[in-house]
Amino acid sequence: MNPPGIQHIALIGNFLPRKCGLATFTTDTYNALTRRYPDLQVDVYAMDDHPGRYDYPDEVTAAIPQNDRNAYLEAARAIQESGAQALWVQHEYGIYGGPAGEFLIALIDRLNIPVIATLHTVLERPNPDERRVMEALLRRASRVIVMAEKGREILKRVHGVEDRKVVMIPHGVPDRAFADPALFKPAFGWAGRDVIFTFGLLAPGKGIETMIEAMPAIVAAHPAAHYVVLGATHPNLVAHEGEAYRDRLKALAAERGVAGHVAFIDAFVEHDELIDYLQAADIYATPYHNPAQITSGTLSYAVGVGKAVVSTPYVHATEILDAGHGVLVDFRDSTGFAREIVRLLGDKDARIALSQQAYARGRTMLWPRLAERAMSELQQALASRPRRLFKPALDLTVLKPDIAAVERMSDATGMLQHSIYSVPDRRHGYCIDDNARALILMSKIDDMDETLRDKWTSVYGAFVQYAWNPDQRRFRNFMNFDRTWCEDVGSEDSNGRALWALGVTARDARQQKHRAWASSLFDTTASIALDLGSPRAKAFAMLGAAAMLDAHPGHPLCREILDRFGGELIQLLDGNRRPEWSWFEIVLAYDNARLPEALLRAGQALGRSEFTSVGLETLEWIVVRQTSPEGRFRAVGTESFGRAYAAPLMFDQQPLEAQATVDACVAAHEVTREARWVEEAMRAYRWYLGVNDLEMPLASPQDGGCFDGLMPHGLNRNQGAESILALQLANCAISGLSKSAEVVAGPELAVA
């Protein structure tokens, strides 16, 4: 029977047959869950450091290549679509890709289900990347599990985590009866030997040298003493130096004269065999060097089967062996290890009493108990998940253009790119993309104080003007906050967008001085369009050329741009078309609707019916793909970019796509006068007002702001320049559409 309310979870971490302690832990966790709760569906997502190397069992739903960020996004989609109610993350440094494992954050940020995380390492002094990633995980997780109380204390002191969010659940251990080691020794050829045992992947830091240095004194007191080191060499160490480390340990044993009393078993053994090895030991030793080690599965297993343990005082050992449950010896103290092991081997009663103490503690750590406590935390996470009790009524009134947020993001240099929530983030400076859009907006808003319009048209125009690099004959794009340029040449798309802004300003600016300035700079720079290769850059240049041609009929370069690029877009469509794919590229990207819009504007300007026909066909195709099954606009999200001939995915949806679709539909309406294009424009526009997959408005009517996008878990509440400008330009477009003589404005086109 499952715990109430939970039928299906996802589990992510390493998994056998990958050889590491975390893989063993995750596998044991899976087994504990499914044995304790037979009806529970547990989907395992295994982190894969060597794709193709491991033959994963059927229990693994999917493997995630460690360094492939897109694979994390695919996994997030799979988890979301699977119906899993929660995700349990096994977190360890080094198993997730990106700086300090940040690819994991990309995965969990795309889920809208609760997340709990078991932290296998908690760092006292994280570096900046480690802190950033850990704190992102801590913010997202509903519960955080540590396996030692010290972990809770570090999380509170270093990261400021609330006590109520952290739960201590000891490392799980197998359920084995307390047994006399003599019963198991013959199977390994150890009959009559006093066995001291260490197991785990072999690597420096495990302190094996300390025990080898202790063996001469131990053997002198107990000639039957036999130190067994079980475990394959860590794969990362093998990749670096082969078995050189193991060979050095063997050489040390020979040098100390105890080679016959030290055995290395180079193997990664299965679970039941490992427990048999443990139960054959008289004493378990963990001479580890790292005092901060907060979890040791090997130590937990030794305690679980009732071994007398001698250990260095790393964090986990000090907690699990306290109050007489084991013996602690200082780090690298071979004399201390020898003294305590000699004492225990010479006093059977004391050794058995210590073993029984350890076994009693181990009974509180059995895997079924871990499963029960973890499921209890999952239940609480699900129960505390916010639920929308009712759908708020959405105000679908068209918003009046408002530059308050544009001004908030602007200074004497231009419009800043990014914000943190609504506060401008100066760290990222400026770009020509946003200032070109802002320049267009100054020409589009009807109801605006002319002094204010003049001021900001000059500011944004000056940015575009200063971005022009005559030596390179290209526009720069990115500028630091201190007004130094980040580059000599901007991207093709940014150059195309600059030409677009100049063309629109040349036609639509309210003052002749600005129209004259824009016309002059367009003529100076527009020939760069003929070198553009990007389809979107060409489309942007076409939109500028169409506007410039309106302002200056017969403009030869504009006619050449429209004619040449219009033909090239049709050639792209013909080359990439498939029965179900009527698009210019084999992938979808950003600003998709600008491509058909450019053809529609070119067809209008040149009287080319084939341009218009293809523009309408491709716009209709992309509109269908941007419509959800419920009939809402669904922007092609960034998760969809670069997927050949694939249907778009749901997230991350951004305001730019809605604005591009509005503008393209306005162009289609101008060409056809069909009411359906008004309806499609409104469908895209209402996305800002909350008619979207999350039923949450992105527009901030009180100040003209706009959130940066729809994520699986909610709104991206930053309000960057691109998003604000997209909303305000869409406001202008819909406002203009409502005034069209051909449109009968119903309530849905009423402007606030």
C-alpha positions in Angstrom: 0.0 0.0 0.0 1.2 3.5 -0.9 1.2 6.3 1.6 -1.9 8.4 1.2 -1.8 10.8 -1.8 1.4 9.5 -3.4 1.4 7.0 -6.3 4.3 8.1 -8.5 7.6 9.8 -7.9 10.8 10.4 -9.9 14.3 9.7 -8.4 17.5 11.2 -9.8 21.1 10.2 -9.0 23.7 7.7 -10.0 22.6 4.1 -10.3 24.2 0.7 -10.6 26.1 -0.7 -12.5 27.9 2.6 -12.3 30.6 2.0 -9.7 30.4 4.6 -6.9 28.9 5.0 -3.5 26.2 7.3 -4.7 25.1 4.7 -7.3 24.8 2.1 -4.6 22.9 4.5 -2.4 20.4 5.5 -5.1 19.9 1.8 -6.0 19.3 0.9 -2.4 16.9 3.7 -2.0 14.9 2.6 -5.1 14.8 -1.0 -3.7 13.8 0.2 -0.3 10.9 2.3 -1.7 9.6 -0.3 -4.0 9.8 -3.1 -1.4 8.2 -1.0 1.3 5.5 0.4 -1.0 4.9 -2.2 -3.8 2.3 -0.1 -5.6 4.5 3.0 -5.8 5.8 3.9 -9.2 9.4 5.1 -9.0 11.0 6.4 -12.2 14.8 6.4 -12.0 16.8 9.0 -14.0 20.4 7.9 -13.8 23.2 10.4 -14.2 25.6 9.0 -16.8 29.3 10.1 -16.9 30.1 7.8 -19.8 27.1 7.5 -22.2 26.9 4.0 -23.6 29.3 2.4 -21.1 26.7 1.1 -18.6 24.1 -1.6 -19.2 21.4 -0.1 -17.0 18.7 -2.4 -15.6 15.0 -2.0 -16.5 14.4 0.0 -13.4 16.1 2.9 -15.0 13.6 5.0 -16.9 16.3 7.1 -18.6 19.9 8.0 -18.4 21.0 11.7 -18.5 24.4 12.3 -20.1 26.2 14.4 -17.4 27.6 17.1 -19.7 24.6 17.5 -22.1 22.5 20.4 -20.9 19.8 19.6 -23.4 19.4 16.1 -21.9 18.5 17.7 -18.6 15.8 19.7 -20.2 14.5 16.5 -22.0 14.5 14.7 -18.7 12.5 17.6 -17.1 9.9 17.3 -19.9 9.8 13.5 -19.4 9.3 13.9 -15.6 6.6 16.6 -16.1 4.7 14.6 -18.7 5.0 11.3 -16.8 2.6 12.4 -14.1 5.2 12.1 -11.3 4.0 13.9 -8.3 7.4 14.8 -6.8 11.1 14.5 -7.6 13.7 13.2 -5.1 17.2 14.4 -5.9 20.4 12.7 -4.7 22.8 15.6 -4.7 26.6 15.2 -4.8 29.2 17.4 -6.3 30.8 16.2 -9.5 27.9 14.1 -10.8 25.9 16.9 -12.5 27.1 18.9 -15.4 28.0 22.6 -15.6 29.9 24.7 -13.1 29.3 23.1 -9.7 26.5 21.0 -11.2 24.3 23.9 -12.4 22.6 21.8 -15.1 20.6 20.1 -12.3 19.1 23.5 -11.6 18.0 23.9 -15.2 16.2 20.6 -14.8 14.3 21.3 -11.6 13.5 24.9 -12.6 11.4 23.4 -15.4 9.3 21.3 -13.1 6.1 22.4 -11.3 6.1 19.5 -8.9 7.6 19.5 -5.4 11.3 18.6 -5.1 13.1 17.1 -2.1 16.9 16.7 -2.1 19.3 14.5 -0.1 22.6 16.2 0.3 25.5 13.8 0.3 28.1 16.5 0.9 27.5 19.8 2.7 30.5 22.2 2.3 31.7 24.5 5.0 33.5 26.8 2.5 31.8 26.5 -0.9 33.3 28.5 -3.7 31.1 31.1 -5.5 29.8 28.6 -8.0 29.1 25.9 -5.4 27.3 28.5 -3.2 25.2 29.7 -6.1 24.1 26.3 -7.2 23.5 25.0 -3.7 21.4 28.0 -2.8 19.4 27.6 -6.0 18.7 24.0 -5.0 17.8 25.0 -1.5 15.4 27.7 -2.7 13.7 25.2 -5.0 13.5 22.2 -2.6 10.5 21.8 -0.4 12.6 19.6 2.0 16.3 19.0 2.4 17.6 15.7 3.8 21.0 15.4 5.5 22.5 12.3 7.1 24.2 14.0 10.0 23.1 16.7 12.3 26.2 18.6 11.4 24.8 19.0 7.9 21.8 20.9 9.4 24.1 23.2 11.4 26.2 24.0 8.3 23.2 24.7 6.1 21.9 27.1 8.7 25.2 28.8 9.4 26.5 29.0 5.8 23.3 29.3 3.8 20.8 30.6 6.3 18.4 27.7 5.8 15.5 27.4 8.1 15.5 24.5 10.6 12.0 23.4 9.5 13.2 22.8 6.0 15.9 20.4 6.9 15.4 16.9 8.2 18.0 14.4 9.3 17.5 10.9 8.1 20.4 8.5 8.7 22.0 6.6 5.9 20.1 3.4 5.3 21.5 0.0 6.2 20.6 -3.6 5.3 18.6 -5.8 7.7 20.9 -8.7 8.7 20.9 -10.7 11.9 23.7 -10.2 14.3 26.2 -13.0 13.7 29.6 -14.4 14.8 32.2 -13.5 12.2 33.6 -17.1 12.5 30.6 -18.4 10.6 31.5 -16.3 7.5 35.3 -16.5 7.5 35.7 -19.9 5.9 33.9 -18.8 2.7 36.7 -16.3 2.1 39.6 -18.4 3.3 40.0 -16.5 6.5 39.3 -19.2 9.1 41.5 -18.6 12.2 42.4 -15.1 11.1 41.7 -11.8 13.0 40.1 -9.8 10.2 40.3 -6.0 10.1 38.2 -4.8 7.2 37.9 -1.6 5.0 35.8 -1.4 1.9 34.9 1.2 -0.7 36.4 2.6 -3.9 40.1 2.9 -3.5 41.5 6.5 -3.7 43.9 8.8 -1.8 42.1 10.3 1.2 40.7 7.0 2.4 43.7 6.7 4.8 44.7 3.1 3.8 48.3 4.2 4.4 47.5 4.9 8.0 46.3 1.3 8.6 49.2 -0.2 6.7 51.6 1.8 8.9 49.6 0.4 12.0 49.9 -3.2 10.9 53.4 -4.1 12.1 52.4 -3.3 15.7 49.1 -5.1 15.3 50.8 -8.2 13.8 53.4 -8.2 16.6 50.6 -8.5 19.2 48.3 -10.7 17.1 50.1 -12.7 14.5 46.8 -13.9 12.9 45.8 -10.3 12.1 44.8 -9.9 8.5 43.9 -6.5 7.0 41.5 -6.7 4.0 40.9 -3.8 1.7 37.9 -4.5 -0.6 37.1 -2.3 -3.5 38.0 -1.4 -7.1 40.1 1.7 -7.7 38.0 4.8 -8.2 37.3 5.0 -12.0 38.5 8.6 -12.1 41.8 7.6 -10.6 42.2 4.7 -13.0 41.6 7.1 -15.9 44.3 9.3 -14.6 47.0 6.9 -13.5 45.8 3.3 -13.9 46.5 1.2 -10.8 49.6 3.1 -9.7 48.0 4.0 -6.4 47.1 0.4 -5.5 50.6 -0.6 -6.4 52.0 2.1 -4.1 50.0 0.7 -1.2 51.2 -2.8 -1.9 54.7 -1.6 -2.0 54.2 0.2 1.3 52.9 -3.1 2.9 55.9 -4.9 1.6 58.3 -2.2 2.9 56.8 -2.5 6.4 57.1 -6.3 6.3 53.4 -7.0 6.5 52.6 -7.9 2.8 51.4 -11.3 4.0 49.0 -9.7 6.4 47.4 -7.1 4.0 45.1 -8.3 1.2 43.7 -6.1 -1.6 40.6 -7.4 -3.3 40.2 -5.5 -6.5 36.5 -5.8 -7.1 33.1 -4.0 -6.9 31.0 -6.6 -5.3 27.2 -7.1 -5.3 25.2 -6.1 -2.3 24.7 -9.5 -0.6 28.3 -10.5 -1.1 29.4 -7.2 0.4 27.4 -7.9 3.5 28.9 -11.3 3.8 32.4 -9.8 3.6 31.4 -7.3 6.3 30.0 -10.0 8.6 33.2 -12.0 8.3 35.2 -9.1 9.8 36.1 -8.7 13.5 36.8 -5.0 13.3 35.9 -2.4 10.7 38.4 0.5 10.2 37.7 3.8 8.5 40.9 5.8 8.6 39.6 8.6 6.4 41.6 11.9 6.1 38.8 14.4 5.5 37.4 15.7 8.8 34.4 17.3 6.9 33.1 14.1 5.5 29.4 14.2 6.4 28.3 10.9 5.0 29.9 7.5 4.8 27.9 4.6 3.4 30.6 2.1 4.2 30.6 3.2 7.9 26.8 3.0 8.0 26.8 -0.5 6.6 29.4 -1.6 9.1 27.3 -0.2 12.0 24.2 -1.8 10.5 25.6 -5.3 10.7 27.2 -4.8 14.1 30.9 -4.3 13.6 33.3 -3.0 16.2 34.5 0.2 14.4 37.7 2.1 14.8 37.6 5.3 12.9 39.0 8.8 12.5 36.8 11.6 13.8 35.2 12.9 10.6 31.8 14.3 10.9 29.7 11.3 10.2 31.8 9.1 12.4 31.7 11.4 15.4 27.9 11.3 15.2 27.2 7.7 14.5 29.8 6.3 16.8 29.2 8.6 19.8 28.1 7.4 23.2 30.1 4.2 23.1 29.0 3.0 19.7 32.6 2.9 18.3 36.2 4.0 18.9 37.6 7.3 17.5 41.3 7.8 16.8 42.9 11.0 15.5 43.6 11.6 11.8 46.7 9.9 10.4 47.4 8.4 13.8 48.7 4.9 12.9 49.9 4.4 16.5 46.4 5.1 17.8 44.8 2.7 15.3 47.3 0.0 16.3 46.7 0.6 20.0 42.9 0.4 19.8 42.8 -2.6 17.4 45.3 -4.5 19.5 43.1 -3.8 22.5 39.9 -5.0 20.8 41.4 -8.1 19.3 42.8 -9.0 22.8 39.5 -8.5 24.6 36.7 -10.5 23.0 34.1 -9.5 25.5 34.8 -5.8 24.9 34.8 -6.3 21.1 31.4 -8.1 21.2 29.9 -5.5 23.5 31.0 -2.8 21.1 29.6 -4.7 18.2 26.3 -5.2 20.0 26.1 -1.4 20.7 26.7 -0.7 17.0 24.1 -3.2 16.0 21.5 -1.7 18.2 22.1 1.7 16.6 22.0 0.1 13.2 18.5 -1.2 13.8 17.2 2.4 13.8 18.8 3.0 10.4 17.3 0.2 8.3 16.3 0.9 4.7 12.6 0.5 5.3 12.8 3.2 8.0 14.6 5.5 5.6 11.9 4.9 3.0 9.1 5.6 5.5 10.6 8.9 6.7 11.4 10.1 3.2 7.8 9.3 2.1 6.5 11.2 5.1 8.6 14.3 3.9 7.2 13.9 0.4 3.7 13.8 1.7 4.3 17.0 3.7 5.8 18.6 0.6 2.8 17.7 -1.5 0.4 18.8 1.2 2.0 22.2 1.6 2.1 22.8 -2.1 0.1 26.0 -2.9 -3.1 25.2 -4.7 -5.2 27.6 -6.8 -8.7 27.4 -5.3 -10.3 29.4 -8.1 -9.3 30.9 -11.4 -9.1 34.7 -11.1 -11.2 36.6 -13.6 -8.9 38.0 -16.3 -9.3 41.6 -17.5 -8.9 41.3 -21.2 -9.2 45.0 -22.0 -6.5 46.1 -24.4 -3.9 48.2 -22.5 -3.1 51.7 -23.4 0.6 52.1 -24.4 2.6 53.3 -21.3 6.3 54.1 -21.3 6.7 54.2 -17.5 8.6 50.9 -17.4 10.6 51.9 -20.4 11.7 55.0 -18.7 12.5 53.1 -15.5 14.9 50.9 -17.5 16.5 53.9 -19.3 19.2 56.5 -18.6 21.1 59.1 -20.6 23.0 56.4 -22.4 20.0 54.2 -23.5 17.8 51.4 -22.3 19.4 48.8 -20.0 19.0 45.2 -21.0 18.0 43.4 -17.8 16.4 43.8 -14.5 16.1 41.9 -11.2 12.4 41.9 -10.7 11.6 45.5 -11.7 14.9 47.1 -10.7 17.4 47.7 -13.6 20.5 45.4 -13.4 23.4 47.5 -14.5 25.8 44.6 -14.6 24.7 43.6 -18.1 24.7 47.1 -19.6 23.0 47.9 -22.9 22.5 46.4 -26.3 21.5 47.8 -29.7 18.7 45.2 -30.0 16.7 46.8 -27.1 17.6 50.4 -28.1 16.5 49.8 -31.6 13.2 48.4 -30.4 12.8 51.4 -28.0 13.5 53.8 -31.0 10.7 52.1 -32.9 8.4 52.5 -29.9 8.9 56.2 -29.9 7.4 56.4 -33.3 4.5 54.1 -32.6 2.9 55.6 -29.5 0.2 58.1 -30.4 -0.7 59.6 -27.0 2.7 60.9 -25.7 4.0 64.2 -24.5 6.0 65.5 -27.4 8.9 66.9 -25.3 9.3 63.4 -23.7 9.1 61.8 -27.2 11.8 64.1 -28.5 14.0 63.4 -25.5 13.9 59.6 -25.7 13.9 59.4 -29.5 17.2 61.3 -29.3 18.6 59.1 -26.6 17.8 55.8 -28.3 18.8 57.2 -31.7 22.1 58.4 -30.3 22.8 54.8 -29.0 22.1 53.3 -32.5 24.2 56.1 -34.1 27.1 55.5 -31.7 26.9 51.7 -32.2 27.8 52.2 -35.9 31.4 51.2 -36.4 32.5 52.8 -39.6 35.9 51.0 -39.6 34.2 47.6 -39.6 31.1 48.8 -41.4 28.9 47.0 -38.8 26.8 48.0 -35.8 28.1 47.0 -32.4 25.6 45.3 -30.1 26.7 45.0 -26.4 27.9 47.9 -24.3 29.0 47.8 -20.7 27.4 50.1 -18.1 30.6 52.3 -18.3 29.9 52.9 -22.0 32.7 50.8 -23.3 31.8 48.4 -26.1 32.1 44.7 -25.6 32.8 44.0 -29.2 33.7 45.7 -32.5 31.0 43.9 -34.5 27.6 42.8 -33.3 25.6 39.8 -34.4 23.9 39.7 -37.8 20.5 39.8 -36.1 21.4 43.0 -34.2 22.6 44.6 -37.4 19.4 43.7 -39.2 17.4 45.0 -36.3 19.3 48.4 -36.3 18.3 48.8 -40.0 14.7 48.0 -39.2 14.6 50.7 -36.5 16.1 53.2 -38.8 13.7 52.5 -41.6 10.7 52.7 -39.3 12.0 56.0 -37.8 12.6 57.4 -41.3 8.9 56.8 -42.0 7.1 57.2 -38.7 9.0 59.6 -36.5 6.7 62.5 -35.5 9.4 65.2 -36.1 11.0 65.9 -39.5 14.5 66.2 -37.8 14.3 62.6 -36.6 13.0 61.3 -40.0 15.8 63.1 -41.8 18.4 61.7 -39.3 17.2 58.2 -39.7 17.0 58.4 -43.5 20.6 59.6 -43.6 22.0 56.9 -41.3 20.0 54.2 -43.1 21.5 55.3 -46.4 25.0 55.2 -44.8 24.6 51.8 -43.4 22.0 49.8 -45.3 24.4 48.2 -47.8 25.5 45.9 -45.0 22.2 44.1 -45.4 23.5 42.5 -48.6 26.2 40.6 -46.6 23.7 39.1 -44.1 23.2 35.4 -44.0 20.9 34.8 -41.1 17.2 34.4 -42.2 16.1 36.5 -39.3 18.6 39.2 -39.9 17.4 39.3 -43.5 13.8 39.5 -42.3 14.6 42.4 -40.0 16.4 44.3 -42.8 13.4 43.6 -45.1 11.1 45.2 -42.5 13.4 48.3 -42.4 13.6 48.4 -46.1 9.8 48.2 -46.5 9.4 51.1 -44.1 12.1 53.1 -45.8 10.5 52.5 -49.2 7.2 53.9 -47.9 9.1 57.0 -46.8 11.2 57.2 -50.0 9.3 55.5 -52.8 11.5 54.0 -55.4 14.5 53.7 -53.1 16.8 51.4 -55.1 18.6 49.6 -52.3 15.4 49.0 -50.4 13.9 47.4 -53.5 17.0 45.3 -54.0 16.9 44.1 -50.3 13.2 43.2 -50.5 13.5 41.5 -53.9 16.6 39.5 -53.2 15.8 38.5 -49.6 12.2 37.7 -50.4 13.4 35.3 -53.1 16.0 33.8 -50.8 13.3 33.1 -48.1 11.2 31.3 -50.6 14.2 29.3 -51.7 14.8 28.3 -48.0 11.2 27.3 -47.7 11.3 25.1 -50.8 14.5 23.5 -49.6 13.3 22.7 -46.1 9.6 22.0 -46.7 8.2 18.6 -45.7 4.6 17.3 -45.8 3.9 18.6 -42.3 6.6 21.3 -42.2 5.9 24.5 -44.1 8.8 26.5 -42.7 11.9 28.3 -43.8 14.2 26.3 -41.5 14.3 22.8 -40.2 14.1 24.2 -36.6 12.0 26.8 -34.8 13.8 29.6 -33.0 12.9 33.1 -31.8 10.9 35.8 -33.5 9.5 33.2 -35.8 6.6 35.3 -37.1 9.0 38.0 -38.4 9.9 35.8 -41.4 6.4 35.6 -42.9 5.8 39.2 -41.8 8.8 40.3 -43.9 7.4 38.5 -46.9 4.0 40.1 -46.5 5.6 43.6 -46.2 7.8 42.9 -49.2 4.8 41.7 -51.2 2.9 44.9 -50.3 5.8 47.1 -51.2 6.8 45.5 -54.5 3.4 44.2 -55.6 4.8 40.7 -55.6 1.8 38.3 -55.1 4.1 35.2 -54.6 5.7 36.9 -51.6 2.3 37.6 -50.2 1.1 34.1 -50.8 4.1 32.4 -49.2 3.9 34.9 -46.3 0.3 34.0 -45.6 1.0 30.3 -46.0 3.9 30.3 -43.5 2.1 32.6 -41.1 -0.8 30.3 -41.0 1.5 27.3 -40.4 3.3 29.0 -37.5 0.1 30.2 -36.0 -1.3 26.7 -35.8 1.9 25.6 -34.0 1.5 28.4 -31.6 -2.0 27.5 -30.6 -2.5 25.1 -27.7 -5.1 22.3 -27.7 -7.3 24.6 -25.5 -7.1 27.3 -28.2 -4.7 29.7 -26.4 -1.6 31.3 -27.8 1.4 29.3 -26.9 4.7 31.0 -27.7 7.4 28.8 -29.1 9.6 28.5 -26.0 13.3 28.5 -25.8 13.2 24.8 -25.0 12.0 24.3 -28.5 14.9 26.0 -30.2 17.2 23.8 -32.4 15.0 20.7 -32.6 14.9 19.5 -36.2 11.4 19.1 -37.6 10.0 18.8 -34.1 6.8 20.2 -32.7 7.3 23.1 -30.3 7.4 22.4 -26.6 5.5 24.3 -23.9 8.2 26.4 -22.2 10.0 28.8 -21.7 7.6 31.2 -23.4 8.8 34.7 -23.9 7.0 38.0 -24.7 8.9 38.6 -27.9 7.0 35.8 -29.7 3.6 37.2 -28.9 4.6 40.6 -30.2 6.0 39.2 -33.4 2.8 37.2 -34.0 0.7 40.3 -33.4 2.7 42.3 -35.9 2.6 39.6 -38.5 -1.2 39.1 -38.1 -1.6 42.9 -38.5 0.3 42.7 -41.7 -1.8 39.8 -42.9 -5.0 41.7 -42.1 -3.7 44.7 -44.1 -3.1 42.5 -47.1 -6.2 40.4 -46.9 -8.7 42.4 -44.9 -9.8 39.1 -43.4 -11.3 39.2 -39.9 -9.6 36.0 -38.9 -6.2 37.8 -38.7 -7.7 40.2 -36.2 -8.8 37.2 -34.2 -5.3 35.7 -34.4 -3.7 39.0 -33.4 -5.9 39.2 -30.4 -5.2 35.5 -29.5 -1.5 36.3 -29.3 -2.1 39.6 -27.5 -4.3 38.1 -24.8 -1.3 35.9 -23.9 0.0 39.0 -22.1 -3.3 39.4 -20.2 -3.3 35.9 -18.9 -4.9 33.8 -21.6 -2.0 31.4 -21.6 -0.9 28.0 -20.4 -0.5 29.2 -16.8 -3.5 31.5 -16.8 -1.3 34.2 -15.3 -1.0 37.8 -16.7 2.5 38.9 -17.7 1.5 42.5 -18.2 1.8 44.9 -15.3 -0.8 47.5 -16.2 -0.1 49.8 -13.3 3.4 50.7 -14.6 3.7 49.4 -18.1 5.9 46.5 -17.1 6.0 42.9 -18.4 7.4 39.8 -16.9 10.1 38.0 -18.8 8.3 34.7 -19.5 6.3 31.7 -18.6 8.3 28.9 -16.9 6.9 25.5 -15.9 6.8 26.6 -12.3 5.3 30.0 -12.9 6.3 33.5 -14.1 9.8 34.7 -14.6 9.2 37.8 -12.5 12.1 39.8 -13.9 11.1 42.6 -16.2 13.8 43.1 -18.8 13.9 45.6 -21.7 12.9 43.1 -24.4 9.8 42.0 -22.5 8.7 45.5 -21.6 9.2 46.7 -25.2 7.4 43.7 -26.6 4.3 44.5 -24.5 4.3 48.2 -25.4 4.8 47.6 -29.1 2.0 45.0 -29.0 -0.2 47.6 -27.2 0.5 50.0 -30.1 -0.2 47.4 -32.8 -3.5 46.4 -31.3 -4.4 50.0 -30.6 -3.7 50.7 -34.3 -5.7 47.6 -35.4 -8.7 48.8 -33.3 -8.7 52.1 -35.3 -8.6 50.4 -38.7 -11.5 51.5 -40.8 -12.1 47.8 -41.7 -12.4 46.6 -38.2 -15.6 46.9 -36.1 -14.2 47.2 -32.6 -16.0 45.0 -30.2 -15.4 44.9 -26.5 -12.3 42.8 -27.0 -10.6 45.7 -28.9 -11.6 48.4 -26.5 -8.5 50.2 -25.4 -8.1 51.0 -21.7 
